Amino acid sequence: MPIKVEDYFDRDTFKKMKAFADQKETPFVVIDLPTISRAYDQLGACFPFAKTYYAVKANPAVEIIDLLKDKGSSFDIASIYELDKVLAQGVGPERISYGNTIKKARDIRYFFDKGVRLFATDSEADLRNIAKAAPGAKVYVRILTEGSTTADWPLSRKFGCQSDMAMDLLVLARDLGLVPYGVSFHVGSQQRDISVWDAAIAKVKVIFERLKQEDGITLQMINMGGGFPANYIAKTNSLETYAEEIIRFLKEDFGDELPEIILEPGRSLIANAGILVSEVVLVARKSRTAVERWVYTDVGKFSGLIETMDESIKFPIWTEKKGEMEEVVIAGPTCDSADIMYEHYKYGLPLNLASGDRLYWLSTGAYTTSYSAVEFNGFPPLKAYYLD
Ligand SMILES: *Cc1c(COP(=O)(O)O)cnc(C)c1O
């Protein structure tokens, strides 16, 4: 099935982006800032009681940080480098959370010295480091969640701990002089099964209750992470449907008196605003009789498309060429055989596709530039342009 641009962009936005793209040499991403602004507003309208902490790793461009700063967003930061960048744009430390559970003691101190007072954790070793390097700070504990099979880009296993341990850590936090502030989870990025939030919120509820009854600790915050959908080939429910369901789960467990709710969107805010424009380098067949064509493009896994690993994220690809379609393998330009984007999932591209034709990878605003290699095979990092 050919990709229809209208399923992903309004006509005028696409026209504007394409006109800009026509003047630039590939490969690059072009990102429409008003689309991000609308996505931010839409999320706010869906969850009017929640506070948004933008997950900077999705796309750390200063243009995006500035835009979201002006719109009142807070920021979820994972390293001292992201911190410096966001502070340099004039974001105050009270709008920053150190959301990475894997951090050096001296980096915790760096955040604390810059004024950050909100820290995620999921292990005793990290918690003790926080107590020493950030005395008196607020901490929230990240729990493990299910949902790795229904998220296109899971964030499970590596992060979070079991509920029992989360409770132990929150009690220990109090005993170490920290503020046991709340619980966080991330159900996996591009999570297509909304019911996973139900299970996660139920776990949080148990932790809130047990700590109150058994330890006299009143938690104040739930950080529901990211996982909200962007528009790729695999369809999802609308954000509105996600919100309705998730709010229902929250109310079932917490009633009308909700604790402070934090959201940490990355993908859902940014992805749909971007188009990665690449050029076909070669179209080839591997034998005289091979049916399948290989389409090699000037972008690949190392220049922004790492999320095609295991063919996890299936980006919609549009071309101006029309006509009869045929299945292809799509691969990047480097001398590495891992640099194949799609081989098992069969994309159809027009039979008359040829060297020099452009491919437009839609929904590529998030997790592309920030994943691009610096100089593999000498190819420069992916360029990006931001349109007002
Ligand atoms: C990556 C990440 C996010 C963003 O997740 P998306 O699915 O891209 O919205 C949010 N919170 C944390 C802690 C993360 O690591």
PDBQT file of the ligand as one rigid body, heavy atoms in Angstrom, charges set to zero:
ROOT
HETATM    1  C1  LIG A 401      12.751   7.971  27.085  1.00  0.00    +0.000 C 
HETATM    2  C2  LIG A 401      12.003   8.323  28.295  1.00  0.00    +0.000 A 
HETATM    3  C3  LIG A 401      10.788   8.997  28.201  1.00  0.00    +0.000 A 
HETATM    4  C4  LIG A 401      10.117   9.318  26.897  1.00  0.00    +0.000 C 
HETATM    5  O1  LIG A 401       9.373   8.257  26.427  1.00  0.00    +0.000 OA
HETATM    6  P1  LIG A 401       8.513   8.324  25.062  1.00  0.00    +0.000 P 
HETATM    7  O2  LIG A 401       7.939   6.989  24.929  1.00  0.00    +0.000 OA
HETATM    8  O3  LIG A 401       9.454   8.729  23.979  1.00  0.00    +0.000 OA
HETATM    9  O4  LIG A 401       7.483   9.371  25.262  1.00  0.00    +0.000 OA
HETATM   10  C5  LIG A 401      10.163   9.356  29.381  1.00  0.00    +0.000 A 
HETATM   11  N1  LIG A 401      10.696   9.085  30.582  1.00  0.00    +0.000 NA
HETATM   12  C6  LIG A 401      11.872   8.437  30.719  1.00  0.00    +0.000 A 
HETATM   13  C7  LIG A 401      12.413   8.181  32.070  1.00  0.00    +0.000 C 
HETATM   14  C8  LIG A 401      12.554   8.041  29.580  1.00  0.00    +0.000 A 
HETATM   15  O5  LIG A 401      13.714   7.382  29.709  1.00  0.00    +0.000 OA
ENDROOT
TORSDOF 0
